Amino acid sequence: MSRRLMIALLAFACGPTTSTTPVTPVKDLPPVIVKPSPTQPTLRLPKTFVPTRYDAKLTIDPAKSTIDGSIAIVGKISEMSPVIWLHGTKLTIKRAVARGTSEVALEVTAHDKDELLEVRPDAPLAPGEWTLAFEYSAPLDTNNTAGAFKQVVAGNAYVYSQLEATYARRVFPCVDEPDNKVPWKLTLEVPKALVAVSNTPGTETVVGDIKRVEFAQTKPLPSYLVAFGVGPFDIVDAGKTKNGTPVRIVTLAKRGGEAAWAAKTTVPLVEALEEWFGIPYPYEKLDMLSIPLTVGFGAMENAGLITFTETLILHEAKVSKDRLHDWVMVAAHEIAHQWFGNLVTMGFWDDIWLNEGFANWMESKIAAKFEPATHDEDRELDQRNGALDADGLVTARRIRQP
């Protein structure tokens, strides 16, 4: 900088002002708070709306390609909200309203790429308790075993659900995150000749050609553990545990005779786990439901309604001991989850390793006690050694992935 320019700048900065307008000190001005417009969330939904319970009704006919649904999501809004973000994908929203002190129409924009629903009221919703109510339809998947899906066996059509990890949003508008653990009440309307099952016991009412099954409200559950099945199922009574929990095996049509091993072993497995935990089985009933074919999973620990691929749970008259033992191992694993994963749930998916690791550890304990001749303690040692070998690699990944 030149000497002349520096002198000029100093003179300008230090010289007297010619303005006669008084200047208000900055400290006397009220603070200006500018809140940014709500932006689309990325990984987690904002906590401005937190559901406290769900009341859902699904109309399911396995002969069709879609299901019709309605859901009331009761929750609390923590601050004035011009937009509510929910999970939802491949859903066709037909009507949406918010009910608080008044009823407010909602405009819903689906962001299917990001699996989000942008819910905007005519005017911002004030803090307090609100019910967001939706009427919608959803497709039945015929290619994948995710969300609500349909399979046809021997001319009979069945509908099942698989909502872990993030597939509940294909069936319901919801907050599809494991730490939002609240009661669910589900009602299914199905053709009267079919059987409908879910997490809790149901009460049936038949009107014309429609059977309405109203299931009892669940204990608090994350969305990924809600489950249902609809079809011409056979029901096999597997008895009750010492604590009075009823157990059933739910099979494909005319396949109940293949459930003898599952019916014989499920109650003893539940009782062995009750003894280990020192806590009674935590749900009202236990149904073990067969699925013809699964992709990406072999069984799923839905609370009170565990699902299994057909080859695990159904056995013909002549079957190898290995297959029978496979059932014991997998059933012990999934039943263990009823305590560790269902009754107690991880906060988010980066802790799923702990959920699954515990069930893997427990399955060997229970199987070894159930059938000592199999020496499942050796299998546990093999798993440990395999883990140590894998952990010794330069490319080893840490167990907990943020």
Buried (B, 14 or more C-beta within 10 A) or exposed (E): EEEEEEEEEEEEEEEEEEEEEEEEEEEEEEEEEEEEEBEEEEEEBBEBBBBEBBBBBBBBBBEEEBBBBBBBBBBBBEEEBEBBBBBBBBBEBEEBBBBBEEEBEBEBEBEEEBBBBBBBBEEBBEEEEBBBBBBBBBBBBEEEBBBBBBBEBEEBBBBBBBBBEBBBBBBBBBBBBBEBBBBBBBBBBBBEEBBBBBBBBBEEEEEEEEBBBBBBBBBBBBBBBBBBBBBBBBBBEBEBBEEEBBBBBBBBBEBBEBBBBBBEBBBBBBBBBBEBBEEBBBBBBBBBBBBBEBEEBBBBBBBBBBBBBBBBBBBEEEEEEEEBBBBBBBBBBBBBBBBBBBBEBBEEBEBBBBBBEBBBBBBBBBBBBBBEEBEBEEBBEEEEEEEEEEEEEEEEEEEEEE
